[in-house]
Amino acid sequence: MLCLSFDTDHMDEARMAEFLGNVDIPGVGTFFCTQKYDCLEATPHETGPHPTLDGGRDWQAELERMREMFPQARGWRSHSCVFSHLLAEWLAGNGYHYVSTNDQFGHKGIQLVRHPWGVWHFPIFYMDNMDFSSTCFWEEEAGGPFSDTMIETALGDDGVYVFDFHPIHLLLNTPGRDHYFTMRDRFKAGEDLGKLAYKGAGTLSFFERLCSAMRRRGQESLSLGQALEAYQARQNSTLPAGRTGFVPPLESNGPVGQ
């Protein structure tokens, strides 16, 4: 299974409409949103919250605000993938079924794991800014970013492969950190993309190669919610009669210890 997911940092309504009009998604994607987008409502894509949980913010208020904004959301991914066991219990107790916050960048054979606190984990196989930033921290990284090996692994193996893209990086065709930080504020100000988007190999060109490979093999993206249902159905088919692999979210009044 392959799942295309998107984190909407720095995207307003106009930019999101521009994204949907310019970037073709094969199948159903999952958007982890920093705000509500009217233009997403008319699409088949799944939506969920993308809260920011940092040192200067009231985490409880942010969690509740985003839950109110996306009351039907089944899934959750925080900005910078902030996560803890206490958060897992709060999320399960407030109706979320899955989270997608931990990285297994480039790993093969990725499977879902149900957390003891009640939520399922969707490991992230690929994240665009992690890819193009990797050589800043691992100078010996061979091959550089945007490797077709990532595409071949995801399409050629029986696992659950979650790709995480940022629409801002797709619209800018971000090739690296320097270009992004140069263009980010101009992008947010609404400047024409023709003046901002990188003309060479970047995030968008990698995404387009991935989507072309998916179409050649007749494979479409599942939303994370769809993938969870398919994964549970597959698990249940291998269990003895009368047993089920589905575990409903916990009932909780709040994280233990708080």
C-alpha positions as CSV (number, residue, x, y, z in Angstrom):
1,M,0.0,0.0,0.0
2,L,1.2,3.5,-0.8
3,C,-0.2,6.6,0.8
4,L,0.4,10.2,-0.3
5,S,0.1,12.7,2.6
6,F,0.5,16.4,2.7
7,D,1.3,18.9,5.5
8,T,-0.1,22.3,4.8
9,D,2.3,24.6,6.6
10,H,2.3,28.2,5.2
11,M,-0.7,27.5,2.9
12,D,-3.6,29.8,2.9
13,E,-6.9,29.2,1.0
14,A,-5.7,30.8,-2.3
15,R,-2.4,28.8,-2.3
16,M,-4.3,25.6,-1.5
17,A,-6.6,26.1,-4.4
18,E,-3.6,26.8,-6.6
19,F,-2.0,23.6,-5.4
20,L,-5.1,21.5,-6.1
21,G,-5.3,23.1,-9.6
22,N,-1.7,22.5,-10.5
23,V,-0.7,19.2,-8.8
24,D,-2.4,16.0,-9.8
25,I,-2.8,13.3,-7.1
26,P,-3.3,9.8,-8.3
27,G,-5.9,8.4,-5.9
28,V,-6.9,9.7,-2.5
29,G,-4.4,11.7,-0.4
30,T,-4.4,12.7,3.3
31,F,-4.0,16.4,4.2
32,F,-2.8,17.3,7.7
33,C,-4.1,20.8,7.9
34,T,-3.0,24.0,9.8
35,Q,-6.5,25.5,9.0
36,K,-9.8,24.6,7.3
37,Y,-9.7,24.8,3.5
38,D,-13.0,25.3,1.6
39,C,-11.4,24.0,-1.6
40,L,-10.5,20.7,0.0
41,E,-14.1,20.1,1.0
42,A,-15.1,19.2,-2.6
43,T,-12.4,16.6,-3.0
44,P,-12.2,13.0,-2.0
45,H,-9.2,13.6,0.1
46,E,-9.0,12.9,3.8
47,T,-8.3,15.7,6.2
48,G,-6.9,15.9,9.7
49,P,-5.2,18.4,12.0
50,H,-1.5,19.5,11.9
51,P,-1.1,21.3,15.3
52,T,2.0,23.1,16.4
53,L,3.1,22.0,19.8
54,D,6.1,24.1,20.8
55,G,7.5,25.7,23.9
56,G,5.6,28.9,23.6
57,R,2.1,27.3,23.2
58,D,-0.6,26.0,25.4
59,W,-0.6,22.4,24.2
60,Q,-4.0,21.5,25.6
61,A,-5.7,24.5,24.1
62,E,-4.0,23.7,20.7
63,L,-5.1,20.1,20.8
64,E,-8.7,21.0,21.7
65,R,-8.8,23.9,19.1
66,M,-7.7,21.5,16.3
67,R,-10.1,18.8,17.4
68,E,-12.9,21.3,17.2
69,M,-11.7,22.4,13.8
70,F,-11.7,18.8,12.5
71,P,-14.3,17.0,14.5
72,Q,-14.6,14.0,12.1
73,A,-10.8,13.4,11.7
74,R,-9.6,9.9,12.3
75,G,-5.9,10.8,12.0
76,W,-3.4,13.2,13.4
77,R,0.1,14.5,12.6
78,S,1.8,17.3,14.5
79,H,4.2,19.9,13.1
80,S,7.8,18.6,13.4
81,C,6.2,15.2,14.4
82,V,6.0,16.0,18.1
83,F,4.7,13.0,20.0
84,S,4.7,11.3,23.4
85,H,2.9,8.5,25.2
86,L,0.7,11.1,27.0
87,L,-0.3,12.5,23.7
88,A,-1.2,9.1,22.4
89,E,-3.6,8.5,25.3
90,W,-5.2,11.9,24.8
91,L,-5.6,11.3,21.1
92,A,-7.1,7.8,21.6
93,G,-9.5,9.2,24.2
94,N,-10.6,12.0,21.9
95,G,-11.6,9.8,19.0
96,Y,-8.4,9.5,16.8
97,H,-7.6,6.1,15.4
98,Y,-4.1,6.7,14.1
99,V,-1.1,9.0,14.2
100,S,1.7,9.5,11.6
101,T,4.6,11.0,13.4
102,N,7.6,8.6,13.5
103,D,10.1,8.3,10.7
104,Q,11.3,5.1,9.0
105,F,13.0,7.0,6.2
106,G,13.8,4.6,3.3
107,H,13.1,1.5,5.3
108,K,11.7,-1.6,3.6
109,G,8.8,-3.7,4.6
110,I,7.1,-1.1,6.8
111,Q,4.1,-2.3,8.8
112,L,1.6,-0.6,11.0
113,V,1.9,-0.9,14.8
114,R,-0.9,-0.4,17.3
115,H,0.4,1.7,20.2
116,P,-0.4,0.3,23.7
117,W,-2.3,3.6,24.5
118,G,-4.8,2.8,21.7
119,V,-3.7,4.5,18.5
120,W,-2.2,3.0,15.4
121,H,1.2,4.3,14.1
122,F,1.7,5.0,10.4
123,P,5.5,5.3,10.0
124,I,6.7,7.9,7.5
125,F,8.7,6.3,4.7
126,Y,9.6,9.6,2.9
127,M,9.4,13.2,3.9
128,D,10.5,15.9,1.4
129,N,12.3,18.3,3.7
130,M,14.0,15.4,5.5
131,D,15.2,14.3,2.1
132,F,16.6,17.5,0.7
133,S,18.1,18.5,4.2
134,S,19.8,15.1,4.9
135,T,23.2,16.1,3.5
136,C,23.3,19.0,5.9
137,F,23.5,16.5,8.8
138,W,24.9,13.4,7.1
139,E,27.6,14.7,4.8
140,E,28.5,11.2,3.7
141,E,24.9,10.6,2.4
142,A,25.4,8.9,-0.9
143,G,23.4,9.8,-4.0
144,G,21.8,13.0,-2.7
145,P,18.1,13.8,-2.4
146,F,15.2,12.7,-4.7
147,S,16.5,9.2,-5.4
148,D,14.5,6.9,-7.6
149,T,15.4,4.1,-5.2
150,M,12.7,5.5,-2.8
151,I,10.2,5.1,-5.6
152,E,11.3,1.6,-6.5
153,T,11.2,0.4,-2.9
154,A,7.7,1.7,-2.3
155,L,6.3,0.3,-5.5
156,G,8.2,-3.0,-5.4
157,D,7.6,-4.2,-1.8
158,D,4.7,-5.5,0.3
159,G,4.6,-2.9,3.0
160,V,2.8,0.3,4.0
161,Y,4.6,3.3,2.4
162,V,3.6,6.8,3.6
163,F,5.1,9.7,1.6
164,D,4.9,13.1,3.3
165,F,5.0,16.1,1.1
166,H,4.5,19.8,1.8
167,P,2.4,21.7,-0.8
168,I,4.7,24.7,-0.4
169,H,7.7,22.6,-1.4
170,L,5.8,21.1,-4.4
171,L,4.7,24.5,-5.6
172,L,8.2,25.9,-5.2
173,N,9.8,22.7,-6.5
174,T,12.2,23.2,-3.6
175,P,15.6,21.7,-4.3
176,G,17.1,22.5,-0.9
177,R,17.0,24.6,2.3
178,D,18.6,27.7,0.8
179,H,16.1,28.1,-1.9
180,Y,13.2,27.5,0.5
181,F,14.3,30.1,3.0
182,T,14.9,32.6,0.2
183,M,11.4,32.1,-1.3
184,R,9.2,31.3,1.7
185,D,8.1,34.8,2.6
186,R,7.6,35.8,-1.0
187,F,5.4,32.7,-1.4
188,K,3.3,33.6,1.7
189,A,2.9,37.1,0.3
190,G,1.2,35.7,-2.8
191,E,3.9,36.4,-5.3
192,D,3.6,34.7,-8.7
193,L,4.9,31.1,-8.7
194,G,6.6,31.7,-12.0
195,K,9.1,33.9,-10.2
196,L,9.6,31.6,-7.3
197,A,9.6,28.0,-8.5
198,Y,12.9,26.3,-9.0
199,K,13.5,25.3,-12.7
200,G,15.7,22.3,-12.1
201,A,15.4,19.0,-10.2
202,G,13.5,19.5,-7.0
203,T,10.6,18.3,-4.9
204,L,7.9,18.6,-7.6
205,S,9.9,16.8,-10.2
206,F,10.5,13.9,-7.8
207,F,6.8,13.8,-6.9
208,E,5.9,13.7,-10.6
209,R,8.3,10.8,-11.2
210,L,6.7,9.0,-8.3
211,C,3.2,9.6,-9.7
212,S,4.2,8.6,-13.2
213,A,5.6,5.3,-11.8
214,M,2.4,4.7,-9.8
215,R,0.3,5.2,-13.0
216,R,2.4,2.9,-15.0
217,R,1.9,0.1,-12.5
218,G,-1.8,0.9,-12.0
219,Q,-1.3,1.9,-8.4
220,E,-3.3,4.7,-6.7
221,S,-2.7,6.3,-3.4
222,L,-4.9,5.3,-0.5
223,S,-5.8,7.8,2.3
224,L,-4.3,6.8,5.6
225,G,-7.8,6.0,6.8
226,Q,-8.5,3.7,3.9
227,A,-5.1,2.1,4.4
228,L,-5.9,1.4,8.1
229,E,-9.2,-0.2,7.2
230,A,-7.4,-2.4,4.5
231,Y,-4.7,-3.3,6.9
232,Q,-7.1,-4.3,9.7
233,A,-9.2,-6.3,7.2
234,R,-6.0,-8.2,6.1
235,Q,-5.1,-8.9,9.7
236,N,-8.6,-10.1,10.6
237,S,-8.6,-12.5,7.7
238,T,-5.6,-14.3,9.2
239,L,-7.1,-14.5,12.8
240,P,-9.0,-17.4,14.2
241,A,-12.8,-17.2,13.9
242,G,-14.4,-14.8,16.4
243,R,-11.3,-12.7,17.0
244,T,-10.6,-9.3,15.6
245,G,-7.4,-7.2,15.2
246,F,-9.3,-4.0,15.6
247,V,-8.9,-2.2,19.0
248,P,-11.2,0.8,19.5
249,P,-9.9,4.1,20.9
250,L,-9.6,4.3,24.7
251,E,-12.1,6.1,26.8
252,S,-10.1,8.6,28.8
253,N,-10.6,11.8,30.8
254,G,-7.1,12.9,30.0
255,P,-3.5,11.6,30.0
256,V,-2.5,9.6,33.0
257,G,-0.2,11.6,35.3
258,Q,-1.7,15.0,34.5
